[in-house]
Amino acid sequence: MKAPYLPALVLGLAISSLPALAHHSFAAEFDENKPVKVSGVVTKVEWLNPHIWFYVDSKDADGKVQHWAFSGGAPGQLMRRGITKDAIQPGMLVNVDGFRAKDGSNNANGNKVTFPDGRMVFTSSREPEESETKRGK
């Protein structure tokens, strides 16, 4: 006796596991021993699962533009903290504190974003208190 539902069940389980495979932990991609502070202009914001990404152009000491990409928390997680997709927009001046990617690229985990007027938003996937405590701030 064959189970006609078995191939469909296997396919369904395989497809449902894909989002879990795509997700990564902070420690897998970023180095908490390599903090970065970047000041510049937001050029693009991607408010998508599994993490938001925002991009900042910053000038180095020689005036050369450096392109940075910052990963943040999941959109739903940030919205539960009161951070909406309107919080960070292209053209805004920002100061970003985060942790550089382990591969040394200009990718980083964007932990805290500070605006010229002093407002701050915590874009990390971790709660602010946990991030500050674990990193000795």
C-alpha positions in Angstrom: 0.0 0.0 0.0 1.5 3.3 -1.1 1.0 6.6 0.8 -0.1 9.1 -1.9 0.3 12.0 0.6 4.0 11.2 1.4 5.6 13.2 -1.5 3.4 16.2 -0.7 4.3 16.0 3.0 8.0 15.8 2.3 7.8 18.7 -0.2 5.8 20.8 2.3 8.3 20.2 5.1 11.2 21.1 2.8 9.7 24.3 1.7 8.6 25.3 5.2 12.2 24.9 6.5 13.7 27.4 3.9 13.1 30.6 6.0 14.9 29.0 9.0 17.9 28.1 6.8 18.1 31.7 5.5 18.2 33.2 9.0 21.5 33.8 10.7 22.6 34.7 14.2 24.6 37.9 15.1 27.7 35.8 16.0 27.6 34.0 12.6 28.1 37.2 10.6 29.3 40.1 12.8 32.2 40.5 15.1 31.4 42.2 18.4 35.1 42.9 18.9 35.0 45.2 15.9 32.7 48.1 16.7 32.1 50.7 14.0 30.9 54.3 14.1 29.8 55.6 10.8 28.4 59.1 10.0 26.8 59.9 6.7 23.7 60.1 4.5 21.2 57.3 4.2 21.0 56.3 0.5 18.5 53.4 0.7 16.3 51.5 3.1 15.0 48.0 2.6 12.2 47.2 5.1 11.9 43.5 4.4 12.0 40.2 6.3 14.1 38.6 7.7 16.0 41.8 8.6 15.8 45.4 7.5 18.9 46.8 5.7 19.8 50.5 5.4 22.7 51.9 3.4 24.8 54.9 4.3 27.4 56.8 2.3 30.2 58.2 4.5 33.4 60.0 3.7 36.7 58.7 5.0 39.6 60.9 6.2 40.7 61.4 2.6 37.3 62.5 1.5 36.6 59.3 -0.4 33.0 58.0 -0.2 32.6 54.7 1.6 29.4 52.7 1.0 28.1 50.9 4.1 25.3 48.4 4.5 23.7 47.9 7.9 21.5 45.0 8.9 18.9 45.6 11.6 16.1 43.6 13.3 13.1 42.1 11.7 10.4 44.7 10.7 7.8 43.2 13.0 10.2 43.2 15.9 11.1 46.9 15.3 7.5 47.9 14.9 6.6 46.4 18.2 9.2 48.7 19.7 7.6 51.7 18.0 10.1 52.0 15.2 8.4 52.3 11.8 9.7 52.3 8.3 9.5 56.1 8.3 12.1 56.3 11.1 15.1 56.1 8.7 14.7 57.5 5.2 17.0 58.2 2.3 18.6 61.7 2.5 18.7 61.7 6.3 22.0 62.4 8.1 22.8 59.7 10.7 25.4 58.4 13.0 25.4 54.6 13.2 27.0 52.5 15.9 27.3 48.8 15.1 29.6 45.9 14.6 31.5 45.1 11.4 31.0 41.9 9.4 33.5 39.2 10.1 34.5 39.2 6.4 35.9 42.8 6.9 33.5 44.3 4.3 31.6 47.5 4.8 28.6 45.5 6.1 27.7 45.8 9.7 25.0 45.2 12.3 23.4 48.6 12.8 22.8 48.7 16.6 22.0 52.3 17.2 21.2 55.2 14.9 21.5 58.8 16.2 20.1 61.8 14.3 21.5 65.3 14.3 18.8 66.5 16.7 19.9 63.8 19.3 17.0 61.4 18.7 18.0 57.7 18.7 16.5 54.5 17.4 17.8 51.0 18.2 17.7 49.0 15.0 19.4 45.9 16.4 17.5 42.7 16.6 18.4 42.7 20.3 16.6 44.8 22.8 18.6 48.0 23.7 19.2 47.0 27.4 20.5 43.5 26.3 22.8 44.9 23.7 24.2 47.6 25.9 24.7 45.2 28.8 26.3 42.4 26.8 28.7 44.7 25.1 29.7 46.5 28.3 28.4 49.9 27.4 
